[in-house]
Amino acid sequence: MYKTSFYKNKLAHEEKGKKKSQSTFYTNTNRKKSVDINILLNRVKIEEKNRLKKQIIFYCTILFLLFVLGTFIAVFK
Protein backbone atom coordinates (compact mmCIF):
# COMPACT_ATOMS: atom_id res chain seq x y z
CA MET A 1 0.00 0.00 0.00
CA TYR A 2 1.37 3.42 -0.92
CA LYS A 3 1.36 6.44 1.32
CA THR A 4 1.58 9.96 -0.09
CA SER A 5 3.13 12.68 2.02
CA PHE A 6 3.73 16.34 1.40
CA TYR A 7 6.77 17.84 3.09
CA LYS A 8 8.60 21.11 2.37
CA ASN A 9 6.69 21.64 -0.88
CA LYS A 10 7.66 18.20 -2.19
CA LEU A 11 5.33 15.33 -2.83
CA ALA A 12 6.78 11.96 -1.85
CA HIS A 13 5.32 8.51 -2.37
CA GLU A 14 6.40 5.88 0.11
CA GLU A 15 5.51 2.32 0.68
CA LYS A 16 4.08 1.65 4.11
CA GLY A 17 6.63 -0.17 6.15
CA LYS A 18 9.61 1.19 4.21
CA LYS A 19 10.85 4.63 5.05
CA LYS A 20 13.24 6.82 3.13
CA SER A 21 15.99 8.53 5.01
CA GLN A 22 15.00 12.00 6.10
CA SER A 23 18.17 13.51 4.73
CA THR A 24 16.58 13.47 1.27
CA PHE A 25 13.90 15.87 2.47
CA TYR A 26 16.14 18.46 4.11
CA THR A 27 17.67 21.27 2.11
CA ASN A 28 20.85 23.08 2.95
CA THR A 29 20.02 24.83 6.23
CA ASN A 30 23.57 25.92 6.91
CA ARG A 31 23.22 29.02 4.74
CA LYS A 32 23.63 32.22 6.71
CA LYS A 33 21.24 35.09 6.15
CA SER A 34 22.38 38.64 6.57
CA VAL A 35 20.04 40.84 8.57
CA ASP A 36 19.98 44.56 8.07
CA ILE A 37 19.26 46.27 11.39
CA ASN A 38 17.91 49.38 9.65
CA ILE A 39 15.17 47.35 7.97
CA LEU A 40 14.17 45.88 11.32
CA LEU A 41 14.16 49.26 13.06
CA ASN A 42 12.11 50.83 10.27
CA ARG A 43 9.61 47.99 10.51
CA VAL A 44 9.26 48.58 14.26
CA LYS A 45 8.74 52.32 13.71
CA ILE A 46 6.07 51.72 11.07
CA GLU A 47 4.27 49.21 13.30
CA GLU A 48 4.34 51.68 16.18
CA LYS A 49 2.86 54.43 13.98
CA ASN A 50 0.13 52.08 12.74
CA ARG A 51 -0.70 51.07 16.31
CA LEU A 52 -0.95 54.72 17.35
CA LYS A 53 -3.22 55.51 14.38
CA LYS A 54 -5.51 52.61 15.26
CA GLN A 55 -5.74 53.79 18.87
CA ILE A 56 -6.56 57.35 17.82
CA ILE A 57 -9.26 56.15 15.42
CA PHE A 58 -10.72 53.88 18.10
CA TYR A 59 -10.90 56.64 20.74
CA CYS A 60 -12.32 59.17 18.26
CA THR A 61 -15.00 56.68 17.26
CA ILE A 62 -15.93 56.10 20.90
CA LEU A 63 -16.12 59.86 21.56
CA PHE A 64 -18.24 60.40 18.44
CA LEU A 65 -20.66 57.65 19.46
CA LEU A 66 -20.97 59.12 22.96
CA PHE A 67 -21.63 62.56 21.47
CA VAL A 68 -24.30 61.20 19.11
CA LEU A 69 -25.93 59.18 21.88
CA GLY A 70 -25.94 62.21 24.23
CA THR A 71 -27.43 64.41 21.53
CA PHE A 72 -30.05 61.78 20.73
CA ILE A 73 -31.04 61.50 24.40
CA ALA A 74 -31.13 65.30 24.85
CA VAL A 75 -33.32 65.87 21.77
CA PHE A 76 -35.91 63.22 22.54
CA LYS A 77 -36.16 63.89 26.28
Chimera marker file (.cmm) of the C-alpha trace (Angstrom):
<marker_set name="trace">
<marker id="1" x="0.000" y="0.000" z="0.000" r="1" g="1" b="0" radius="0.5"/>
<marker id="2" x="1.371" y="3.424" z="-0.915" r="1" g="1" b="0" radius="0.5"/>
<marker id="3" x="1.357" y="6.440" z="1.320" r="1" g="1" b="0" radius="0.5"/>
<marker id="4" x="1.575" y="9.958" z="-0.087" r="1" g="1" b="0" radius="0.5"/>
<marker id="5" x="3.129" y="12.679" z="2.021" r="1" g="1" b="0" radius="0.5"/>
<marker id="6" x="3.729" y="16.339" z="1.401" r="1" g="1" b="0" radius="0.5"/>
<marker id="7" x="6.771" y="17.837" z="3.091" r="1" g="1" b="0" radius="0.5"/>
<marker id="8" x="8.597" y="21.105" z="2.370" r="1" g="1" b="0" radius="0.5"/>
<marker id="9" x="6.687" y="21.644" z="-0.878" r="1" g="1" b="0" radius="0.5"/>
<marker id="10" x="7.657" y="18.201" z="-2.191" r="1" g="1" b="0" radius="0.5"/>
<marker id="11" x="5.334" y="15.326" z="-2.829" r="1" g="1" b="0" radius="0.5"/>
<marker id="12" x="6.777" y="11.962" z="-1.854" r="1" g="1" b="0" radius="0.5"/>
<marker id="13" x="5.322" y="8.510" z="-2.370" r="1" g="1" b="0" radius="0.5"/>
<marker id="14" x="6.405" y="5.878" z="0.113" r="1" g="1" b="0" radius="0.5"/>
<marker id="15" x="5.510" y="2.319" z="0.685" r="1" g="1" b="0" radius="0.5"/>
<marker id="16" x="4.076" y="1.653" z="4.106" r="1" g="1" b="0" radius="0.5"/>
<marker id="17" x="6.630" y="-0.173" z="6.147" r="1" g="1" b="0" radius="0.5"/>
<marker id="18" x="9.614" y="1.189" z="4.205" r="1" g="1" b="0" radius="0.5"/>
<marker id="19" x="10.853" y="4.635" z="5.055" r="1" g="1" b="0" radius="0.5"/>
<marker id="20" x="13.242" y="6.815" z="3.134" r="1" g="1" b="0" radius="0.5"/>
<marker id="21" x="15.994" y="8.534" z="5.009" r="1" g="1" b="0" radius="0.5"/>
<marker id="22" x="15.001" y="12.002" z="6.101" r="1" g="1" b="0" radius="0.5"/>
<marker id="23" x="18.173" y="13.509" z="4.734" r="1" g="1" b="0" radius="0.5"/>
<marker id="24" x="16.580" y="13.468" z="1.274" r="1" g="1" b="0" radius="0.5"/>
<marker id="25" x="13.903" y="15.869" z="2.473" r="1" g="1" b="0" radius="0.5"/>
<marker id="26" x="16.137" y="18.462" z="4.106" r="1" g="1" b="0" radius="0.5"/>
<marker id="27" x="17.665" y="21.274" z="2.111" r="1" g="1" b="0" radius="0.5"/>
<marker id="28" x="20.851" y="23.080" z="2.950" r="1" g="1" b="0" radius="0.5"/>
<marker id="29" x="20.019" y="24.829" z="6.229" r="1" g="1" b="0" radius="0.5"/>
<marker id="30" x="23.572" y="25.925" z="6.908" r="1" g="1" b="0" radius="0.5"/>
<marker id="31" x="23.222" y="29.020" z="4.744" r="1" g="1" b="0" radius="0.5"/>
<marker id="32" x="23.626" y="32.224" z="6.706" r="1" g="1" b="0" radius="0.5"/>
<marker id="33" x="21.244" y="35.086" z="6.153" r="1" g="1" b="0" radius="0.5"/>
<marker id="34" x="22.385" y="38.642" z="6.571" r="1" g="1" b="0" radius="0.5"/>
<marker id="35" x="20.035" y="40.836" z="8.567" r="1" g="1" b="0" radius="0.5"/>
<marker id="36" x="19.980" y="44.564" z="8.075" r="1" g="1" b="0" radius="0.5"/>
<marker id="37" x="19.260" y="46.272" z="11.392" r="1" g="1" b="0" radius="0.5"/>
<marker id="38" x="17.915" y="49.383" z="9.651" r="1" g="1" b="0" radius="0.5"/>
<marker id="39" x="15.174" y="47.354" z="7.974" r="1" g="1" b="0" radius="0.5"/>
<marker id="40" x="14.173" y="45.879" z="11.317" r="1" g="1" b="0" radius="0.5"/>
<marker id="41" x="14.159" y="49.264" z="13.061" r="1" g="1" b="0" radius="0.5"/>
<marker id="42" x="12.112" y="50.832" z="10.270" r="1" g="1" b="0" radius="0.5"/>
<marker id="43" x="9.606" y="47.991" z="10.506" r="1" g="1" b="0" radius="0.5"/>
<marker id="44" x="9.259" y="48.583" z="14.257" r="1" g="1" b="0" radius="0.5"/>
<marker id="45" x="8.741" y="52.323" z="13.712" r="1" g="1" b="0" radius="0.5"/>
<marker id="46" x="6.072" y="51.721" z="11.074" r="1" g="1" b="0" radius="0.5"/>
<marker id="47" x="4.272" y="49.207" z="13.296" r="1" g="1" b="0" radius="0.5"/>
<marker id="48" x="4.337" y="51.678" z="16.181" r="1" g="1" b="0" radius="0.5"/>
<marker id="49" x="2.857" y="54.434" z="13.978" r="1" g="1" b="0" radius="0.5"/>
<marker id="50" x="0.133" y="52.083" z="12.737" r="1" g="1" b="0" radius="0.5"/>
<marker id="51" x="-0.705" y="51.066" z="16.314" r="1" g="1" b="0" radius="0.5"/>
<marker id="52" x="-0.945" y="54.716" z="17.348" r="1" g="1" b="0" radius="0.5"/>
<marker id="53" x="-3.216" y="55.514" z="14.377" r="1" g="1" b="0" radius="0.5"/>
<marker id="54" x="-5.509" y="52.613" z="15.263" r="1" g="1" b="0" radius="0.5"/>
<marker id="55" x="-5.743" y="53.793" z="18.874" r="1" g="1" b="0" radius="0.5"/>
<marker id="56" x="-6.564" y="57.353" z="17.822" r="1" g="1" b="0" radius="0.5"/>
<marker id="57" x="-9.255" y="56.155" z="15.423" r="1" g="1" b="0" radius="0.5"/>
<marker id="58" x="-10.722" y="53.879" z="18.102" r="1" g="1" b="0" radius="0.5"/>
<marker id="59" x="-10.903" y="56.640" z="20.735" r="1" g="1" b="0" radius="0.5"/>
<marker id="60" x="-12.322" y="59.168" z="18.261" r="1" g="1" b="0" radius="0.5"/>
<marker id="61" x="-15.000" y="56.676" z="17.261" r="1" g="1" b="0" radius="0.5"/>
<marker id="62" x="-15.929" y="56.096" z="20.903" r="1" g="1" b="0" radius="0.5"/>
<marker id="63" x="-16.125" y="59.861" z="21.556" r="1" g="1" b="0" radius="0.5"/>
<marker id="64" x="-18.237" y="60.398" z="18.441" r="1" g="1" b="0" radius="0.5"/>
<marker id="65" x="-20.659" y="57.650" z="19.457" r="1" g="1" b="0" radius="0.5"/>
<marker id="66" x="-20.971" y="59.117" z="22.960" r="1" g="1" b="0" radius="0.5"/>
<marker id="67" x="-21.635" y="62.559" z="21.472" r="1" g="1" b="0" radius="0.5"/>
<marker id="68" x="-24.305" y="61.204" z="19.109" r="1" g="1" b="0" radius="0.5"/>
<marker id="69" x="-25.926" y="59.180" z="21.881" r="1" g="1" b="0" radius="0.5"/>
<marker id="70" x="-25.937" y="62.207" z="24.230" r="1" g="1" b="0" radius="0.5"/>
<marker id="71" x="-27.427" y="64.413" z="21.526" r="1" g="1" b="0" radius="0.5"/>
<marker id="72" x="-30.049" y="61.778" z="20.725" r="1" g="1" b="0" radius="0.5"/>
<marker id="73" x="-31.037" y="61.499" z="24.403" r="1" g="1" b="0" radius="0.5"/>
<marker id="74" x="-31.128" y="65.299" z="24.849" r="1" g="1" b="0" radius="0.5"/>
<marker id="75" x="-33.317" y="65.867" z="21.771" r="1" g="1" b="0" radius="0.5"/>
<marker id="76" x="-35.911" y="63.219" z="22.538" r="1" g="1" b="0" radius="0.5"/>
<marker id="77" x="-36.155" y="63.890" z="26.281" r="1" g="1" b="0" radius="0.5"/>
<link id1="1" id2="2" r="1" g="1" b="0" radius="0.2"/>
<link id1="2" id2="3" r="1" g="1" b="0" radius="0.2"/>
<link id1="3" id2="4" r="1" g="1" b="0" radius="0.2"/>
<link id1="4" id2="5" r="1" g="1" b="0" radius="0.2"/>
<link id1="5" id2="6" r="1" g="1" b="0" radius="0.2"/>
<link id1="6" id2="7" r="1" g="1" b="0" radius="0.2"/>
<link id1="7" id2="8" r="1" g="1" b="0" radius="0.2"/>
<link id1="8" id2="9" r="1" g="1" b="0" radius="0.2"/>
<link id1="9" id2="10" r="1" g="1" b="0" radius="0.2"/>
<link id1="10" id2="11" r="1" g="1" b="0" radius="0.2"/>
<link id1="11" id2="12" r="1" g="1" b="0" radius="0.2"/>
<link id1="12" id2="13" r="1" g="1" b="0" radius="0.2"/>
<link id1="13" id2="14" r="1" g="1" b="0" radius="0.2"/>
<link id1="14" id2="15" r="1" g="1" b="0" radius="0.2"/>
<link id1="15" id2="16" r="1" g="1" b="0" radius="0.2"/>
<link id1="16" id2="17" r="1" g="1" b="0" radius="0.2"/>
<link id1="17" id2="18" r="1" g="1" b="0" radius="0.2"/>
<link id1="18" id2="19" r="1" g="1" b="0" radius="0.2"/>
<link id1="19" id2="20" r="1" g="1" b="0" radius="0.2"/>
<link id1="20" id2="21" r="1" g="1" b="0" radius="0.2"/>
<link id1="21" id2="22" r="1" g="1" b="0" radius="0.2"/>
<link id1="22" id2="23" r="1" g="1" b="0" radius="0.2"/>
<link id1="23" id2="24" r="1" g="1" b="0" radius="0.2"/>
<link id1="24" id2="25" r="1" g="1" b="0" radius="0.2"/>
<link id1="25" id2="26" r="1" g="1" b="0" radius="0.2"/>
<link id1="26" id2="27" r="1" g="1" b="0" radius="0.2"/>
<link id1="27" id2="28" r="1" g="1" b="0" radius="0.2"/>
<link id1="28" id2="29" r="1" g="1" b="0" radius="0.2"/>
<link id1="29" id2="30" r="1" g="1" b="0" radius="0.2"/>
<link id1="30" id2="31" r="1" g="1" b="0" radius="0.2"/>
<link id1="31" id2="32" r="1" g="1" b="0" radius="0.2"/>
<link id1="32" id2="33" r="1" g="1" b="0" radius="0.2"/>
<link id1="33" id2="34" r="1" g="1" b="0" radius="0.2"/>
<link id1="34" id2="35" r="1" g="1" b="0" radius="0.2"/>
<link id1="35" id2="36" r="1" g="1" b="0" radius="0.2"/>
<link id1="36" id2="37" r="1" g="1" b="0" radius="0.2"/>
<link id1="37" id2="38" r="1" g="1" b="0" radius="0.2"/>
<link id1="38" id2="39" r="1" g="1" b="0" radius="0.2"/>
<link id1="39" id2="40" r="1" g="1" b="0" radius="0.2"/>
<link id1="40" id2="41" r="1" g="1" b="0" radius="0.2"/>
<link id1="41" id2="42" r="1" g="1" b="0" radius="0.2"/>
<link id1="42" id2="43" r="1" g="1" b="0" radius="0.2"/>
<link id1="43" id2="44" r="1" g="1" b="0" radius="0.2"/>
<link id1="44" id2="45" r="1" g="1" b="0" radius="0.2"/>
<link id1="45" id2="46" r="1" g="1" b="0" radius="0.2"/>
<link id1="46" id2="47" r="1" g="1" b="0" radius="0.2"/>
<link id1="47" id2="48" r="1" g="1" b="0" radius="0.2"/>
<link id1="48" id2="49" r="1" g="1" b="0" radius="0.2"/>
<link id1="49" id2="50" r="1" g="1" b="0" radius="0.2"/>
<link id1="50" id2="51" r="1" g="1" b="0" radius="0.2"/>
<link id1="51" id2="52" r="1" g="1" b="0" radius="0.2"/>
<link id1="52" id2="53" r="1" g="1" b="0" radius="0.2"/>
<link id1="53" id2="54" r="1" g="1" b="0" radius="0.2"/>
<link id1="54" id2="55" r="1" g="1" b="0" radius="0.2"/>
<link id1="55" id2="56" r="1" g="1" b="0" radius="0.2"/>
<link id1="56" id2="57" r="1" g="1" b="0" radius="0.2"/>
<link id1="57" id2="58" r="1" g="1" b="0" radius="0.2"/>
<link id1="58" id2="59" r="1" g="1" b="0" radius="0.2"/>
<link id1="59" id2="60" r="1" g="1" b="0" radius="0.2"/>
<link id1="60" id2="61" r="1" g="1" b="0" radius="0.2"/>
<link id1="61" id2="62" r="1" g="1" b="0" radius="0.2"/>
<link id1="62" id2="63" r="1" g="1" b="0" radius="0.2"/>
<link id1="63" id2="64" r="1" g="1" b="0" radius="0.2"/>
<link id1="64" id2="65" r="1" g="1" b="0" radius="0.2"/>
<link id1="65" id2="66" r="1" g="1" b="0" radius="0.2"/>
<link id1="66" id2="67" r="1" g="1" b="0" radius="0.2"/>
<link id1="67" id2="68" r="1" g="1" b="0" radius="0.2"/>
<link id1="68" id2="69" r="1" g="1" b="0" radius="0.2"/>
<link id1="69" id2="70" r="1" g="1" b="0" radius="0.2"/>
<link id1="70" id2="71" r="1" g="1" b="0" radius="0.2"/>
<link id1="71" id2="72" r="1" g="1" b="0" radius="0.2"/>
<link id1="72" id2="73" r="1" g="1" b="0" radius="0.2"/>
<link id1="73" id2="74" r="1" g="1" b="0" radius="0.2"/>
<link id1="74" id2="75" r="1" g="1" b="0" radius="0.2"/>
<link id1="75" id2="76" r="1" g="1" b="0" radius="0.2"/>
<link id1="76" id2="77" r="1" g="1" b="0" radius="0.2"/>
</marker_set>
